[in-house]
Amino acid sequence: MVSTSLRRHDYAATVTAFLSVSDDPPTMLVSLYAGSRIGEAVAATGTWALSLLRSKHQGAADWLASPGTPVEGLLARVPYRRGPATGS
């Protein structure tokens, strides 16, 4: 799952793959559709978080992968905590 926060709104989406680019500094690559809400939010903020979900979180992954999910209350159905580095 990739997430970010922009103008008091949380954005998150399920991604199917990511790539480790560098260990020093730690750098990850995720491809997002530029016209998507999450893609636009990540581009605007410049910060994002990558969360690895376990199989018990399949419901959350399905919810975040569903087209037309609301921006308001998007994460209300998903247990989460903000990361200290980015707030995402």
Backbone as XML, in Angstrom:
<?xml version="1.0"?>
<chain id="A" units="angstrom">
  <residue number="1" name="MET">
    <atom name="N" x="0.842" y="-1.158" z="0.000"/>
    <atom name="CA" x="0.000" y="0.000" z="0.000"/>
    <atom name="C" x="0.894" y="1.230" z="0.000"/>
  </residue>
  <residue number="2" name="VAL">
    <atom name="N" x="0.550" y="2.198" z="-0.830"/>
    <atom name="CA" x="1.225" y="3.489" z="-0.869"/>
    <atom name="C" x="0.266" y="4.513" z="-0.295"/>
  </residue>
  <residue number="3" name="SER">
    <atom name="N" x="0.780" y="5.401" z="0.537"/>
    <atom name="CA" x="-0.083" y="6.423" z="1.128"/>
    <atom name="C" x="0.638" y="7.760" z="1.226"/>
  </residue>
  <residue number="4" name="THR">
    <atom name="N" x="-0.164" y="8.813" z="1.305"/>
    <atom name="CA" x="0.345" y="10.158" z="1.528"/>
    <atom name="C" x="-0.796" y="10.994" z="2.095"/>
  </residue>
  <residue number="5" name="SER">
    <atom name="N" x="-0.488" y="12.186" z="2.501"/>
    <atom name="CA" x="-1.496" y="13.101" z="3.029"/>
    <atom name="C" x="-1.299" y="14.460" z="2.374"/>
  </residue>
  <residue number="6" name="LEU">
    <atom name="N" x="-2.393" y="15.023" z="1.901"/>
    <atom name="CA" x="-2.342" y="16.311" z="1.208"/>
    <atom name="C" x="-3.552" y="17.137" z="1.606"/>
  </residue>
  <residue number="7" name="ARG">
    <atom name="N" x="-3.308" y="18.337" z="2.105"/>
    <atom name="CA" x="-4.376" y="19.253" z="2.505"/>
    <atom name="C" x="-5.422" y="18.575" z="3.403"/>
  </residue>
  <residue number="8" name="ARG">
    <atom name="N" x="-4.944" y="17.912" z="4.433"/>
    <atom name="CA" x="-5.800" y="17.246" z="5.426"/>
    <atom name="C" x="-6.590" y="16.062" z="4.882"/>
  </residue>
  <residue number="9" name="HIS">
    <atom name="N" x="-6.229" y="15.559" z="3.724"/>
    <atom name="CA" x="-6.865" y="14.373" z="3.162"/>
    <atom name="C" x="-5.825" y="13.271" z="3.038"/>
  </residue>
  <residue number="10" name="ASP">
    <atom name="N" x="-6.230" y="12.071" z="3.406"/>
    <atom name="CA" x="-5.360" y="10.914" z="3.255"/>
    <atom name="C" x="-5.632" y="10.249" z="1.908"/>
  </residue>
  <residue number="11" name="TYR">
    <atom name="N" x="-4.576" y="9.835" z="1.261"/>
    <atom name="CA" x="-4.659" y="9.121" z="-0.015"/>
    <atom name="C" x="-3.906" y="7.816" z="0.152"/>
  </residue>
  <residue number="12" name="ALA">
    <atom name="N" x="-4.480" y="6.752" z="-0.347"/>
    <atom name="CA" x="-3.817" y="5.453" z="-0.265"/>
    <atom name="C" x="-4.295" y="4.580" z="-1.411"/>
  </residue>
  <residue number="13" name="ALA">
    <atom name="N" x="-3.444" y="3.675" z="-1.828"/>
    <atom name="CA" x="-3.801" y="2.753" z="-2.905"/>
    <atom name="C" x="-2.984" y="1.479" z="-2.764"/>
  </residue>
  <residue number="14" name="THR">
    <atom name="N" x="-3.583" y="0.390" z="-3.154"/>
    <atom name="CA" x="-2.884" y="-0.878" z="-3.183"/>
    <atom name="C" x="-2.004" y="-0.922" z="-4.426"/>
  </residue>
  <residue number="15" name="VAL">
    <atom name="N" x="-0.774" y="-1.324" z="-4.261"/>
    <atom name="CA" x="0.122" y="-1.529" z="-5.400"/>
    <atom name="C" x="0.524" y="-3.002" z="-5.407"/>
  </residue>
  <residue number="16" name="THR">
    <atom name="N" x="0.770" y="-3.516" z="-6.569"/>
    <atom name="CA" x="1.083" y="-4.938" z="-6.674"/>
    <atom name="C" x="2.576" y="-5.225" z="-6.674"/>
  </residue>
  <residue number="17" name="ALA">
    <atom name="N" x="3.384" y="-4.183" z="-6.850"/>
    <atom name="CA" x="4.828" y="-4.413" z="-6.877"/>
    <atom name="C" x="5.571" y="-3.128" z="-6.523"/>
  </residue>
  <residue number="18" name="PHE">
    <atom name="N" x="6.758" y="-3.309" z="-6.018"/>
    <atom name="CA" x="7.670" y="-2.200" z="-5.756"/>
    <atom name="C" x="9.080" y="-2.720" z="-5.962"/>
  </residue>
  <residue number="19" name="LEU">
    <atom name="N" x="10.035" y="-1.808" z="-6.045"/>
    <atom name="CA" x="11.403" y="-2.189" z="-6.355"/>
    <atom name="C" x="12.357" y="-1.441" z="-5.438"/>
  </residue>
  <residue number="20" name="SER">
    <atom name="N" x="13.273" y="-2.159" z="-4.839"/>
    <atom name="CA" x="14.323" y="-1.529" z="-4.047"/>
    <atom name="C" x="15.379" y="-1.006" z="-5.011"/>
  </residue>
  <residue number="21" name="VAL">
    <atom name="N" x="15.635" y="0.288" z="-4.953"/>
    <atom name="CA" x="16.583" y="0.912" z="-5.866"/>
    <atom name="C" x="17.951" y="1.070" z="-5.227"/>
  </residue>
  <residue number="22" name="SER">
    <atom name="N" x="17.975" y="1.389" z="-3.929"/>
    <atom name="CA" x="19.245" y="1.654" z="-3.267"/>
    <atom name="C" x="19.120" y="1.368" z="-1.772"/>
  </residue>
  <residue number="23" name="ASP">
    <atom name="N" x="20.212" y="0.866" z="-1.189"/>
    <atom name="CA" x="20.252" y="0.684" z="0.256"/>
    <atom name="C" x="20.752" y="1.935" z="0.963"/>
  </residue>
  <residue number="24" name="ASP">
    <atom name="N" x="21.602" y="2.710" z="0.292"/>
    <atom name="CA" x="22.175" y="3.892" z="0.919"/>
    <atom name="C" x="22.201" y="5.051" z="-0.062"/>
  </residue>
  <residue number="25" name="PRO">
    <atom name="N" x="21.269" y="5.970" z="0.015"/>
    <atom name="CA" x="20.177" y="6.019" z="0.988"/>
    <atom name="C" x="19.084" y="5.018" z="0.607"/>
  </residue>
  <residue number="26" name="PRO">
    <atom name="N" x="18.271" y="4.601" z="1.596"/>
    <atom name="CA" x="17.176" y="3.677" z="1.281"/>
    <atom name="C" x="16.207" y="4.318" z="0.293"/>
  </residue>
  <residue number="27" name="THR">
    <atom name="N" x="16.037" y="3.682" z="-0.853"/>
    <atom name="CA" x="15.199" y="4.241" z="-1.912"/>
    <atom name="C" x="14.345" y="3.131" z="-2.510"/>
  </residue>
  <residue number="28" name="MET">
    <atom name="N" x="13.049" y="3.411" z="-2.628"/>
    <atom name="CA" x="12.107" y="2.453" z="-3.204"/>
    <atom name="C" x="11.466" y="3.093" z="-4.432"/>
  </residue>
  <residue number="29" name="LEU">
    <atom name="N" x="11.084" y="2.257" z="-5.378"/>
    <atom name="CA" x="10.410" y="2.708" z="-6.593"/>
    <atom name="C" x="9.036" y="2.062" z="-6.654"/>
  </residue>
  <residue number="30" name="VAL">
    <atom name="N" x="8.016" y="2.891" z="-6.864"/>
    <atom name="CA" x="6.650" y="2.433" z="-7.054"/>
    <atom name="C" x="6.107" y="3.177" z="-8.267"/>
  </residue>
  <residue number="31" name="SER">
    <atom name="N" x="5.464" y="2.477" z="-9.169"/>
    <atom name="CA" x="4.869" y="3.126" z="-10.340"/>
    <atom name="C" x="3.401" y="3.418" z="-10.064"/>
  </residue>
  <residue number="32" name="LEU">
    <atom name="N" x="3.021" y="4.674" z="-10.251"/>
    <atom name="CA" x="1.639" y="5.110" z="-10.069"/>
    <atom name="C" x="1.168" y="5.802" z="-11.334"/>
  </residue>
  <residue number="33" name="TYR">
    <atom name="N" x="-0.084" y="5.621" z="-11.664"/>
    <atom name="CA" x="-0.666" y="6.330" z="-12.801"/>
    <atom name="C" x="-0.726" y="7.813" z="-12.458"/>
  </residue>
  <residue number="34" name="ALA">
    <atom name="N" x="-0.105" y="8.653" z="-13.274"/>
    <atom name="CA" x="-0.001" y="10.088" z="-12.974"/>
    <atom name="C" x="-1.355" y="10.759" z="-12.830"/>
  </residue>
  <residue number="35" name="GLY">
    <atom name="N" x="-2.373" y="10.284" z="-13.539"/>
    <atom name="CA" x="-3.688" y="10.901" z="-13.477"/>
    <atom name="C" x="-4.554" y="10.407" z="-12.340"/>
  </residue>
  <residue number="36" name="SER">
    <atom name="N" x="-4.046" y="9.471" z="-11.542"/>
    <atom name="CA" x="-4.829" y="8.958" z="-10.420"/>
    <atom name="C" x="-4.757" y="9.931" z="-9.243"/>
  </residue>
  <residue number="37" name="ARG">
    <atom name="N" x="-5.709" y="9.802" z="-8.326"/>
    <atom name="CA" x="-5.702" y="10.678" z="-7.138"/>
    <atom name="C" x="-4.425" y="10.479" z="-6.338"/>
  </residue>
  <residue number="38" name="ILE">
    <atom name="N" x="-4.019" y="9.229" z="-6.144"/>
    <atom name="CA" x="-2.807" y="8.972" z="-5.369"/>
    <atom name="C" x="-1.578" y="9.480" z="-6.112"/>
  </residue>
  <residue number="39" name="GLY">
    <atom name="N" x="-1.546" y="9.306" z="-7.422"/>
    <atom name="CA" x="-0.420" y="9.806" z="-8.215"/>
    <atom name="C" x="-0.295" y="11.315" z="-8.138"/>
  </residue>
  <residue number="40" name="GLU">
    <atom name="N" x="-1.403" y="12.016" z="-8.247"/>
    <atom name="CA" x="-1.397" y="13.477" z="-8.157"/>
    <atom name="C" x="-1.015" y="13.942" z="-6.757"/>
  </residue>
  <residue number="41" name="ALA">
    <atom name="N" x="-1.514" y="13.255" z="-5.729"/>
    <atom name="CA" x="-1.201" y="13.637" z="-4.353"/>
    <atom name="C" x="0.275" y="13.424" z="-4.042"/>
  </residue>
  <residue number="42" name="VAL">
    <atom name="N" x="0.837" y="12.296" z="-4.467"/>
    <atom name="CA" x="2.261" y="12.032" z="-4.241"/>
    <atom name="C" x="3.108" y="13.062" z="-4.981"/>
  </residue>
  <residue number="43" name="ALA">
    <atom name="N" x="2.732" y="13.394" z="-6.196"/>
    <atom name="CA" x="3.484" y="14.399" z="-6.957"/>
    <atom name="C" x="3.428" y="15.764" z="-6.266"/>
  </residue>
  <residue number="44" name="ALA">
    <atom name="N" x="2.285" y="16.104" z="-5.698"/>
    <atom name="CA" x="2.126" y="17.403" z="-5.035"/>
    <atom name="C" x="2.880" y="17.472" z="-3.710"/>
  </residue>
  <residue number="45" name="THR">
    <atom name="N" x="2.872" y="16.384" z="-2.939"/>
    <atom name="CA" x="3.527" y="16.414" z="-1.630"/>
    <atom name="C" x="5.008" y="16.086" z="-1.697"/>
  </residue>
  <residue number="46" name="GLY">
    <atom name="N" x="5.369" y="15.196" z="-2.623"/>
    <atom name="CA" x="6.759" y="14.766" z="-2.714"/>
    <atom name="C" x="7.135" y="13.751" z="-1.648"/>
  </residue>
  <residue number="47" name="THR">
    <atom name="N" x="6.188" y="13.356" z="-0.811"/>
    <atom name="CA" x="6.451" y="12.355" z="0.216"/>
    <atom name="C" x="5.390" y="11.269" z="0.161"/>
  </residue>
  <residue number="48" name="TRP">
    <atom name="N" x="5.787" y="10.067" z="0.545"/>
    <atom name="CA" x="4.851" y="8.960" z="0.569"/>
    <atom name="C" x="5.407" y="7.863" z="1.453"/>
  </residue>
  <residue number="49" name="ALA">
    <atom name="N" x="4.550" y="6.930" z="1.793"/>
    <atom name="CA" x="4.965" y="5.784" z="2.595"/>
    <atom name="C" x="4.558" y="4.508" z="1.881"/>
  </residue>
  <residue number="50" name="LEU">
    <atom name="N" x="5.356" y="3.499" z="2.036"/>
    <atom name="CA" x="5.057" y="2.177" z="1.507"/>
    <atom name="C" x="4.845" y="1.249" z="2.689"/>
  </residue>
  <residue number="51" name="SER">
    <atom name="N" x="3.685" y="0.632" z="2.751"/>
    <atom name="CA" x="3.365" y="-0.300" z="3.826"/>
    <atom name="C" x="3.188" y="-1.689" z="3.233"/>
  </residue>
  <residue number="52" name="LEU">
    <atom name="N" x="3.822" y="-2.656" z="3.841"/>
    <atom name="CA" x="3.675" y="-4.041" z="3.404"/>
    <atom name="C" x="2.551" y="-4.669" z="4.219"/>
  </residue>
  <residue number="53" name="LEU">
    <atom name="N" x="1.557" y="-5.184" z="3.527"/>
    <atom name="CA" x="0.399" y="-5.761" z="4.197"/>
    <atom name="C" x="0.517" y="-7.277" z="4.252"/>
  </residue>
  <residue number="54" name="ARG">
    <atom name="N" x="0.054" y="-7.848" z="5.338"/>
    <atom name="CA" x="0.037" y="-9.295" z="5.492"/>
    <atom name="C" x="-1.255" y="-9.837" z="4.905"/>
  </residue>
  <residue number="55" name="SER">
    <atom name="N" x="-1.322" y="-11.136" z="4.764"/>
    <atom name="CA" x="-2.515" y="-11.754" z="4.175"/>
    <atom name="C" x="-3.773" y="-11.454" z="4.977"/>
  </residue>
  <residue number="56" name="LYS">
    <atom name="N" x="-3.642" y="-11.241" z="6.285"/>
    <atom name="CA" x="-4.821" y="-10.920" z="7.091"/>
    <atom name="C" x="-5.386" y="-9.527" z="6.771"/>
  </residue>
  <residue number="57" name="HIS">
    <atom name="N" x="-4.641" y="-8.740" z="6.014"/>
    <atom name="CA" x="-5.093" y="-7.407" z="5.610"/>
    <atom name="C" x="-5.661" y="-7.387" z="4.190"/>
  </residue>
  <residue number="58" name="GLN">
    <atom name="N" x="-6.036" y="-8.551" z="3.673"/>
    <atom name="CA" x="-6.564" y="-8.644" z="2.309"/>
    <atom name="C" x="-7.775" y="-7.739" z="2.108"/>
  </residue>
  <residue number="59" name="GLY">
    <atom name="N" x="-8.646" y="-7.640" z="3.101"/>
    <atom name="CA" x="-9.824" y="-6.778" z="2.995"/>
    <atom name="C" x="-9.440" y="-5.320" z="2.799"/>
  </residue>
  <residue number="60" name="ALA">
    <atom name="N" x="-8.441" y="-4.861" z="3.540"/>
    <atom name="CA" x="-7.969" y="-3.479" z="3.391"/>
    <atom name="C" x="-7.352" y="-3.271" z="2.018"/>
  </residue>
  <residue number="61" name="ALA">
    <atom name="N" x="-6.560" y="-4.240" z="1.557"/>
    <atom name="CA" x="-5.947" y="-4.131" z="0.228"/>
    <atom name="C" x="-7.009" y="-4.083" z="-0.857"/>
  </residue>
  <residue number="62" name="ASP">
    <atom name="N" x="-8.039" y="-4.917" z="-0.724"/>
    <atom name="CA" x="-9.132" y="-4.906" z="-1.707"/>
    <atom name="C" x="-9.860" y="-3.570" z="-1.699"/>
  </residue>
  <residue number="63" name="TRP">
    <atom name="N" x="-10.119" y="-3.043" z="-0.508"/>
    <atom name="CA" x="-10.818" y="-1.754" z="-0.380"/>
    <atom name="C" x="-10.016" y="-0.639" z="-1.059"/>
  </residue>
  <residue number="64" name="LEU">
    <atom name="N" x="-8.721" y="-0.588" z="-0.812"/>
    <atom name="CA" x="-7.890" y="0.473" z="-1.377"/>
    <atom name="C" x="-7.629" y="0.290" z="-2.869"/>
  </residue>
  <residue number="65" name="ALA">
    <atom name="N" x="-7.876" y="-0.906" z="-3.381"/>
    <atom name="CA" x="-7.713" y="-1.160" z="-4.813"/>
    <atom name="C" x="-9.009" y="-0.932" z="-5.586"/>
  </residue>
  <residue number="66" name="SER">
    <atom name="N" x="-10.099" y="-0.697" z="-4.870"/>
    <atom name="CA" x="-11.405" y="-0.535" z="-5.523"/>
    <atom name="C" x="-11.513" y="0.824" z="-6.204"/>
  </residue>
  <residue number="67" name="PRO">
    <atom name="N" x="-12.002" y="0.853" z="-7.441"/>
    <atom name="CA" x="-12.199" y="2.142" z="-8.108"/>
    <atom name="C" x="-13.326" y="2.910" z="-7.430"/>
  </residue>
  <residue number="68" name="GLY">
    <atom name="N" x="-13.175" y="4.208" z="-7.378"/>
    <atom name="CA" x="-14.232" y="5.064" z="-6.847"/>
    <atom name="C" x="-14.297" y="5.151" z="-5.340"/>
  </residue>
  <residue number="69" name="THR">
    <atom name="N" x="-13.238" y="4.725" z="-4.629"/>
    <atom name="CA" x="-13.251" y="4.885" z="-3.181"/>
    <atom name="C" x="-13.261" y="6.369" z="-2.840"/>
  </residue>
  <residue number="70" name="PRO">
    <atom name="N" x="-13.926" y="6.735" z="-1.740"/>
    <atom name="CA" x="-14.028" y="8.157" z="-1.399"/>
    <atom name="C" x="-12.712" y="8.695" z="-0.844"/>
  </residue>
  <residue number="71" name="VAL">
    <atom name="N" x="-12.455" y="9.979" z="-1.048"/>
    <atom name="CA" x="-11.291" y="10.607" z="-0.426"/>
    <atom name="C" x="-11.615" y="10.863" z="1.044"/>
  </residue>
  <residue number="72" name="GLU">
    <atom name="N" x="-12.797" y="11.401" z="1.314"/>
    <atom name="CA" x="-13.222" y="11.621" z="2.692"/>
    <atom name="C" x="-13.458" y="10.275" z="3.360"/>
  </residue>
  <residue number="73" name="GLY">
    <atom name="N" x="-12.785" y="10.015" z="4.440"/>
    <atom name="CA" x="-12.980" y="8.785" z="5.177"/>
    <atom name="C" x="-12.372" y="7.547" z="4.537"/>
  </residue>
  <residue number="74" name="LEU">
    <atom name="N" x="-11.466" y="7.721" z="3.605"/>
    <atom name="CA" x="-10.859" y="6.579" z="2.906"/>
    <atom name="C" x="-10.266" y="5.565" z="3.879"/>
  </residue>
  <residue number="75" name="LEU">
    <atom name="N" x="-9.552" y="6.065" z="4.870"/>
    <atom name="CA" x="-8.879" y="5.165" z="5.800"/>
    <atom name="C" x="-9.703" y="4.846" z="7.045"/>
  </residue>
  <residue number="76" name="ALA">
    <atom name="N" x="-10.942" y="5.301" z="7.096"/>
    <atom name="CA" x="-11.791" y="5.009" z="8.254"/>
    <atom name="C" x="-12.033" y="3.514" z="8.410"/>
  </residue>
  <residue number="77" name="ARG">
    <atom name="N" x="-11.989" y="2.779" z="7.322"/>
    <atom name="CA" x="-12.221" y="1.327" z="7.349"/>
    <atom name="C" x="-10.932" y="0.518" z="7.445"/>
  </residue>
  <residue number="78" name="VAL">
    <atom name="N" x="-9.812" y="1.204" z="7.570"/>
    <atom name="CA" x="-8.509" y="0.539" z="7.546"/>
    <atom name="C" x="-7.717" y="0.917" z="8.806"/>
  </residue>
  <residue number="79" name="PRO">
    <atom name="N" x="-7.270" y="-0.074" z="9.591"/>
    <atom name="CA" x="-6.413" y="0.269" z="10.739"/>
    <atom name="C" x="-5.052" y="0.777" z="10.231"/>
  </residue>
  <residue number="80" name="TYR">
    <atom name="N" x="-4.619" y="1.907" z="10.738"/>
    <atom name="CA" x="-3.343" y="2.475" z="10.282"/>
    <atom name="C" x="-2.742" y="3.357" z="11.361"/>
  </residue>
  <residue number="81" name="ARG">
    <atom name="N" x="-1.491" y="3.686" z="11.171"/>
    <atom name="CA" x="-0.818" y="4.695" z="11.987"/>
    <atom name="C" x="0.107" y="5.468" z="11.066"/>
  </residue>
  <residue number="82" name="ARG">
    <atom name="N" x="0.337" y="6.701" z="11.373"/>
    <atom name="CA" x="1.188" y="7.555" z="10.537"/>
    <atom name="C" x="2.666" y="7.276" z="10.825"/>
  </residue>
  <residue number="83" name="GLY">
    <atom name="N" x="3.451" y="7.278" z="9.767"/>
    <atom name="CA" x="4.886" y="7.086" z="9.928"/>
    <atom name="C" x="5.541" y="8.365" z="10.422"/>
  </residue>
  <residue number="84" name="PRO">
    <atom name="N" x="6.563" y="8.261" z="11.265"/>
    <atom name="CA" x="7.184" y="9.449" z="11.838"/>
    <atom name="C" x="7.969" y="10.299" z="10.825"/>
  </residue>
  <residue number="85" name="ALA">
    <atom name="N" x="8.499" y="9.702" z="9.784"/>
    <atom name="CA" x="9.330" y="10.442" z="8.838"/>
    <atom name="C" x="8.518" y="11.328" z="7.902"/>
  </residue>
  <residue number="86" name="THR">
    <atom name="N" x="7.400" y="10.819" z="7.391"/>
    <atom name="CA" x="6.640" y="11.577" z="6.399"/>
    <atom name="C" x="5.244" y="11.982" z="6.863"/>
  </residue>
  <residue number="87" name="GLY">
    <atom name="N" x="4.755" y="11.387" z="7.931"/>
    <atom name="CA" x="3.381" y="11.638" z="8.363"/>
    <atom name="C" x="2.362" y="10.900" z="7.517"/>
  </residue>
  <residue number="88" name="SER">
    <atom name="N" x="2.849" y="10.120" z="6.571"/>
    <atom name="CA" x="1.947" y="9.352" z="5.690"/>
    <atom name="C" x="1.531" y="8.063" z="6.369"/>
  </residue>
</chain>
